[in-house]
């Protein structure tokens, strides 16, 4: 799926305390028939489950949720039994059926259940999704989202990833509607009542969370560029935007078959754009579902970032067809095996298809940065996090499972070499096809392929929380390295600093990169051939921060200008310096000096990291005196404006993607931070757009131009808000509407803030998109205060719209609270939640409070330091004294 504790040692039994079904029965095959009803929003269903009795017992338990069981029978040894009792446990979501005779071990049986379910609006299980047709009439489709534990909302089942089974699906629907499932159609029959029955061929053995079926008015485009048919389905009129995804899918499936040495095993690949969808996409075997904007691409209106996002998401979901679907984690603590690998593989294949995108350079400021940011909090969790209860599972679909997981695999692939790494992956997939695995199975395959003890090198990285900072001290050619746990809050306790990670040093000198230096002790000493230049963590391929002396950091800054450092190295130095300033290892003034020295930089990736570093300071200083915030804003403008003026904001035919991205970034940062020339240009585009020229703003600049108009328009964008709102209402496609919705909150006008927040909870905004207007409002101090008041006022409604079982609620909680910067504000947040049930988002809340604490301690340490730097560099007058 494309998406929002304490460490466990190898000796701990991670299965203890899990909420799982009794092991006395295992499923072999499901035969299900479902009929959705779009008038009453429910569905009738029958499931016949072929089972094997593995332990003699009188009881059979299955998972179900919001399902009314109408009739149950068990056929065994030529007899038909009905349960003497049926008990539903709401807490663990199980139906327990008890029979009056013992079911013998080894017997085969068929459990048949007739039931009625809710075609819900929660984007979970079997649910309804709505959209407006060409005439403005509301239409519905029925679709599914089973991961992680919502197959039980669609059908009573054994809803655990390790209980794989085959499935035969039949759907009953109106004749004119399209019916889809994981497999191709076996048979279609006309029924007498204007409906049809569509039966699909039997699936291979698979986990319940991969089951999928859809009923709706859908149109498709197809490609035959792969050996099997690939189709993209969408609501009528939207299928025209399928070409890019079809092309990517055909190329990707061909590439993955070659790389994995295993053919894609299903007879077709369908990809469907769903109007209401909680994640980015879901890898259902043979029937992948997507948010509309993550599948459909209009080259006339989409930005280069949107194109890259679609490429990444499609390749991520297709990687899952092998890694996750063919070979599946045994239980949810192994989620990273699915998500970490699919993430790494999508970047690997993007690099193959689009070498000019230079994706591995961008990886450093994208996935790696995301992983290090979250994992620097005390409330992070290990990659292999023990999960016991259903409510805990959704919360680990986060940057640790995806970004840190993929970063660990990137580190291993560099350590072993990509060819050896892929060779090990092939062996892993072939050995465990249609089965379930644990992390040790992957390490074993990679060890066999490489001849190295991969498990010893990597177990700590997956089982322990956090990562280290390596402190570098120099004595001539001898370089002393010491590892300690890194925490953003800068308050590591002795008991939190006991882990010793295997460190892949990756020493870069003028002679090249030495990948063989590895240590897993607290300290070690290495020798460098030339003290004039060296850098640890070459190309930022390992998961740690590096703390250099101010003198070495200055030398590295100079080396950045002489070509000795790669783009990844330069971005990595900036990222490390920013993180170390946040946590007190270095002064923020040293970071500002380092950033200021990169004015001659030409790489988009490095400029993106420069922008992120300054923005993180501005974020921490969000509630500082206005003069200091204005000074930091002017500094960021001075950094970017020369580049914006030099590059311009016209996009030429020959501009490659990185050039487009750099022009976009420079224009955006310079304009939003007050550069007069950029503001003038943006207001000119906006004026033409407001007058009816829908193509007056280039797609790459659309959001920024909205933001500048809302920020610098008359009375803080009072009238401009209506224009952007109209763009949301009447955009030519979902992408255009989403861009407008995301940027609406940029206006600081109090009435506009109120209107944006009211819009977020109105019927005009789908529940899946509530976070989008919020993201704009939280971009400034005024909005951050307003959004917290709004959140408290509308808490019950938000809980209703975004049930705690879905990960989206945690994202909204984080967005509405994490902007704060003081201990007092953190206490206010804690007090609000003190007497509330935070099940389902407690991890997000803890991470938000950690983030606030980190900013509060940063400001307390470096307030005077930043103030002095701003004075010394003439961003504040020498006589400035902050008001207390």
Secondary structure, 3 states (H helix, E strand, C coil): CECCCCCCCCCCCCCCCCCCCCCCEEEEEEEEEEEEECCCCEEEEEEEEEEEECCCEEEEEEECCCEEEEEEEEEECCEEECCCEEEEECCCCEEEEEEEEEECCCCEEEEEEEEEEECECCCCEEEEEEEECCCCCEEEEEEEECCCCCHHHCCCECCCCCCCEEEEEEEEEECCCEEEECCCEEEEEECCCCEEEEEECCCCCECHHHCCEEEECEEEEEECCCCCEEEEEEECCCHHHCHHHHHHHHHHHHHHHHHHCCCCCCCEEEEEEECCCCCCEECCCCEEEEEHHHCCCCCCCCCHHHHHHHHHHHHHHHHHCCECCCEEECCHHHHHHHHHHHHHHHHHHHHHHCHHHCHHHHHHHHHHHHHHHHHCCCCCCCCCCCCCCHHHHHHHCCCHHHHHHHHHHHHHHHHHCHHHHHHHHHHHHHHHCCCEECHHHHHHHHHHHHCCCHHHHHHHHHHCCCCEEEEEEEECCEEEEEEEECCCCCCCCHHHCCCCCCEECCEEECCEEECCCEECCCEEEEECCCCCCCECCHHHCCCCEEECCHHHHHHHHHHCCCCCCCHHHHHHHHHHHHHHHHCCCCCHHHHHHHHHCCCCCCCHHHHHHHHHHHHHHHHHCCCCCHHHHHHHHHHHHHHHHHHHHHHCCCCCCCCCHHHHHHHHHHHHHHHHCCCHHHHHHHHHHHHHHHCCCCCCCCHHHHHHHHHHHHHHCHHHHCCHHHHHHHHHHHCCCHHHHHHHHHHHHHCCCHHHHHHHHHHHCCCCCCHHHHHHHHHHHCCCHHHHHHHHHHHHHCHHHHHHHCCCCCCHHHHHHHHHHCCCCCHHHHHHHHHHHCCCCCCCCHHHHHHHHHHHHHHHHHHHHHHHHHHHHHHHCCCCCCCCCCCC
